[in-house]
Amino acid sequence: MKWIDVQNNQSFDIESIVYLRKDDFSNTVSELLQTGSRMIALTPIDKNIPQKIIAVLSDSASSTIHIVGGDFSDGKFEFESWANKFPQTNYFECELSENYSYLPVNHPWLRPVRKQSVILKNKPYQFFKLEGEEVHEVAVGPIHAGVIEPGHFRFQCHGELIYNLEIILGYQHRAVEKLFLNANQNQRIILAESIAGDTTIGHTFAHCSALESLAQTQISLRADVIRTIAAEIERVAMHLSGLGGLSNDIGFALPSASYGRLRTLAINSLAAICGSRFGRGLFAYGGVQFDFTDEIIKMVINNLKTVQNDVQKINEYLFSSVGALSRFEETGIINNELANSIGLVGLAARSSGIEDDIRINFPYSAYRYNPISMINLSTGDVFARARARAMEIDEAFRFVFEQIENLPQGKIKTEMGNLNANSGVISIVEGWRGEIVHIASTDNSGNLTQYKIKDPSFNNWYGLSLTMRNTAISDFPLCNKSFDLSYSGHDL
Amino acid sequence: MNDAIKIRILQGDPIIHDVKTAVGLPLFRGLPTINDKPCLDGCNKCTEVCPTNAIKLNPVKIDMGMCVFCPECEAACPEKIIHFTNNFHTVTDSKEKLVVTKETQNVTPEIASKKIRKYFGKSLKLRQISAGGCNGCELELNALSNVNFDLGRYGIEFVASPRHADGVVVTGPITQNMAKALEIAYEAVPNPKIIILFGACAISGGIFQNSDKIERKFIEENKIDLFIPGCPPHPLTFMNGLLDWLDKN
């Protein structure tokens, strides 16, 4: 075998990785991409040994993760870029190039990911330019009009239509991955919670699962179920926020206000469970910090039943409004073929007909024995992404109520031991946006030597950029909200 | 039309009428209290578990500017000396006042100067700038405008352009890549102007205080008017802080 196969959250011996020479490595990754695997990481497994890298590819059909090693010890840090044939790898190659000075040969568009000066050697970035009559350029950001995070958008427009949109990010870069290596246990949990504050539970879930696997700690059924309930409440809350934002962007005040009210109820349920409206403080290594008492269950059910009841009526109102539909339908289309080729993930991918949901394809935690149904739509427009949110809310409620009713008995926290030496793990979780990947590895005394994080936004920003082509510039806020991507998750 | 009315009726009356007396849910971690009990000899469990070095011993002090309001120290203390109450009133006008000791009863900012109240007392427009914020603080600031909190009823609003603003609300630890943009935006705000720091990251760097990618010159060089602790701070913390400061409560 030229590569090793692992499962989601399965700890593996890092000595077992097969390292191939440059060309062999390039060809093997190509072969795997050809057979339908998708790249989820491209990084050295040990930060201090940059000459040995791994390409991690996930194969949804067989629920396996392939790890291909590449050894560049005896030559230049160069490999033939895959991006011309498989656009999905292009951003991963840029990231590797930026962080570890690799050169993907014949890369179509080598550009900075987070650190503006590395690839450009301190020269300013040159945006694509469009010239001709009726052509104009619009520059937005890094500071935007609303209360949101910073990023720079550069539109090349032809009349009202966008010809091309370039998105330059990195303003939020806080060096989270580096901080993980030197942090103690308590700091790591808080760091994981702060990767993207809107996906607190998603990222902390991936982080805790990864480290628990490295320490071979089995967490209790009850803790598993509480974790997934919290993850689904987070999904409901953020989808409500997304629907509210979409209504707001088309000037539809009543649903916008209603979704806002319901989101408050949803996040207050998280506050009832753990004291924080974003679920901070809930996760601990080996389980959860707070148990579900009868009182808490009553409060949570009460809140969520109101949300479930009201959201149905508001959805009906929104999705039967001719005005809303005329703005949503056939706006910002990303078709199935394009979505596949650029490696779109999560809600956006499922709205373009890709059957990709980590909870189903790579089941983890309580999703292993309490399955959830996949929501899949095919039109790939703003409508699909809005409708998918509404449908995922319904499915999340079914799951949450079922789980609360059948809450397993037992303790909520197991003591976690030391991390295994010379081990690695890949933990994938379906956050509300999509696939979250955390990769951790240890040295011979069990200290972390690499911590790599991939937020779904890393894949999907490019999707937003392509969506905007030939779309009116006035529809940009709407399309942007329909993806609702994270800046800090991308910038880390 | 009928449907719209039905939806409106569903809304009910969701607004929090009395902001001042509202308290958090039972488990909510707001203002910490430190009781009179002495620490066990040599015990440093709380400082050991604190992820941001917010606690000092002999006597016990908690710096709310660094605290991320996680449940660790309360759970670790064998003598139950530290306790987080569900009190939203934690805003101060100086960094020193953020430090909670056992003498601390309640925390309120000093009322703003006559000039500030004259200019901003009836209408205060703020420009929020995220400089490395994780979107937690940003979501809570957005929530201020929803039907539950409705900050607009007090004449306080967030605006798009710094030129229309009376001050800035900074979130995040201030990354190197945002330091310049923050400065330019602040310069664009006409005088007199205020600076509000929202969240542990903005006040002290929070969990990112040791990052080599943050640049906190802006905080050190400018006078800060209000400190709003939390991770993220609750919308009611922000509201109460501003209302107290502008003497509108």
Interface residues (C-beta under 8 A of the other chain):
Chain A: R114 Q116 P142 I143 A145 G146 V147 I148 E149 P150 G170 Y171 Q172 H173 R174 A175 K178 L179 N182 A183 N184 N186 Q187 I189 I190 L191 S194 I195 A196 G197 D198 T200 S241 L254 P255 A257 S258 G260 R261 R263 T264 N268 A271 A272 I273 C274 G275 S276 R277 F278 R280 G281 Q289 F290 M299 D310 K313 I314 E316 Y317 S320 S486 Y487 S488 D491
Chain B: D3 A4 K6 I7 R8 L10 Q11 P14 G24 L25 P26 L27 F28 R29 V49 C50 P51 T52 V68 F69 C70 P71 E72 A75 F84 Q128 I129 S130 A131 G132 G133 C134 N135 G136 C137 E138 L139 E140 L141 N142 A143 N146 V147 N148 F158 A160 S161 G172 P173 T175 Q176 N177 M178 A181 A185 C201 G206 I207 F208 N210 S211 D212 K213 I214 C231 P232 H234
